[in-house]
Amino acid sequence: MAASSVTRRMLARADFRSWAWWKVPALPRLYVGALTFAAVSLTCYAASQTTWHSADLVKYAILLGGAMVSVAAAPRVAYLMGGMTRDFITVWVLPIAILLPPVYAMLAPVPLYMLTQWLVHKGVVYRRVFTVASIGVTYGGVAELFRLFPASFAGGTVGGGRHALTWAIAVAICEIAGGRTHNSLIVMAVKLSDPTIRVADLEFSREALQGDFAEFDLGILNTIVVAVSPVLAIFTVPTVLLIRRFIMHAQLLVQTRIDTKTGLLNSSTWEAEATAEIDRARRTGLPLSVALIDIDHFKVVNDTHGHMVGDIVLRAVTDAISEQLRSYDRAGRFGGEEFVVLLPQAREPDAVSIADRLRARVEAMAIPIAPDKPGEHVRLTISVGVASLNEDTRQLADLMAAADAAMYIAKANGRNRTHAIGTPESAIVAG
């Protein structure tokens, strides 16, 4: 009897030879494997040294429940923005490390990242495992570090007066040590995987420092609150969610301006910026042009290879276009496989030259359709219509209509061409 599709998928995942981990270069693969092995070994040892109490299990369940609510409420877009994702999971692992034996902190990331993988965002499995291992090792160490403080300075309860202050200081010291160590382990893995990445950009940018401070502050406050009573964790969940939303505000704002499939400005944002730029050009008397781009026969790509490959091709083309533009040009998605580029300070001949450079770049591309099919590529071309600001085209709508007419002339003359509406058809730049 033939195996069902579910069975086949399970068997495929069980085949360790097909895991993405094997495709990682040797050094980062060794690093990831060594830390994961260390985490599993240390967790097993910690479990063997732990005396299990029902009161600890109840406290652990309450804290883990709050953490799982926080994870489930995480916006999926946070995992799609690139860079190091700020998931605030350590805000919940810290109080577990401080208030319970080390093994609880070492085990806590496992269900939290399983929930993330299942409910929020399906990431690369070996990276998830590595993150779990790094948090487990780090905050298991935090639990041991906290217990090195004398009872007069820290101890098992917050207490009051001066002891409450020293207890909070001990927690802060532990979180600084834990947070820095965890970040260093992650950054090391990223750096080994891609040596061109600048550590300063990951660790010391404004967004990174702001996120680190918020995570540090929330972790300490959360620990103090649940140390008074674990039940109070239900009141800290909304605070964590609000702070995380605040940290992500700038990223979310950028996300509303971007077309997710192409990485270009979406049509409404492009129109707003283009209108402002046109008004400025008219006031100052500076030249300005618009280029309208259409991918030739893009439907054939979708019909032949499917829409997933179509999306890959779409992104490859728009990335190539973006790379060829000047820093102050503005590219946007006009709809479907059509794109529009605003070219400030470009007269018609300059705009045609820029547009034809884009056309030649796309024509020269061989776009791989899948990582596991290195020999299969898609080749395509674009047709470009150019219009420049003049007495007849003083508004955005006029420029767009002129560029659209020029693009259709380019298509009618055989595609893979660049044409400006102010020039005769005999002057079409052909590929």
Summary of the structure (lengths in Angstrom):
residues: 431
radius of gyration: 28.0
end to end distance: 55.5
largest distance: 90.0
contacts: 1366
relative contact order: 0.08
helix: 65%
strand: 9%
